[in-house]
Amino acid sequence: MIRNRISVWLKSSQFTHTFSPDSRGELTQTGPLSLHISTGAEAYQERKKMIASKLPLLMLILSGVSGLLRTHAIPRLEERNVALGAEAVQSSTGYGGLARYAVDGSLETNYHLKKCTHTAQQDNPWWRVDLNRTYNISRIVITNRGDCCVERISGAQIRVGQSLRNNGNSNKKVAVIETILSGHSQSYQVQNAVGSYVNIFLPGV
């Protein structure tokens, strides 16, 4: 199961389909690209995986993705969440946990408050957000759920790219989540993470 909450942040005064370097030919990251996720526990015995919010099953919870970029040529930087309200989809929906809950701007990790996504029980569950433009993402921060099942996020992959082949799950793997404490956030520095799609993918057994 995957439960989702995502937001992607970039710092710049304007956005184009791709980021351009500054006067020195550099793109410098500042701040986090946050993506909040969490997954479940004992469902391995069923050899099924679920992307869900807060249920006692294997699940992945995204609580927010944000990425920040800075170019030296811009004197005043304005931060905005480019994933906020963006189109989000997932492999299936269970228990009313819609994919769009991951990009509604809230970082609430309590599934029962209808703030997280949830997939049905299945192999290889995934969640994806379409940023509608191509961005060079510098850092991804994952926040685990805070009410239970902290181990469910282990093994989830973060993928970024331009392709929808295999529902985007074949795009570049930029990070693998090992473990995140309950209600805590984990930051992942990523390199060459260019794309308009951000996937959270929990590989099947």
Secondary structure, 3 states (H helix, E strand, C coil): CEECEECCEEECCCCCCCCCCCCCCCCEECCCCEEECCCCCHHHHHCCEECCCCCCCCCEECCCCCCCEECCCCCCCCEEECCCCCEEEECCCCCCCCHHHHHCCCCCCCHHHCCCCCCCEECCCEEEEEEEEEEEEEEEEEECCCCCCHHHHCCCEEEEECCCHHHHCCCEEEEECCCCCCCCEEEEEEEEEEEEEEEEECCCC
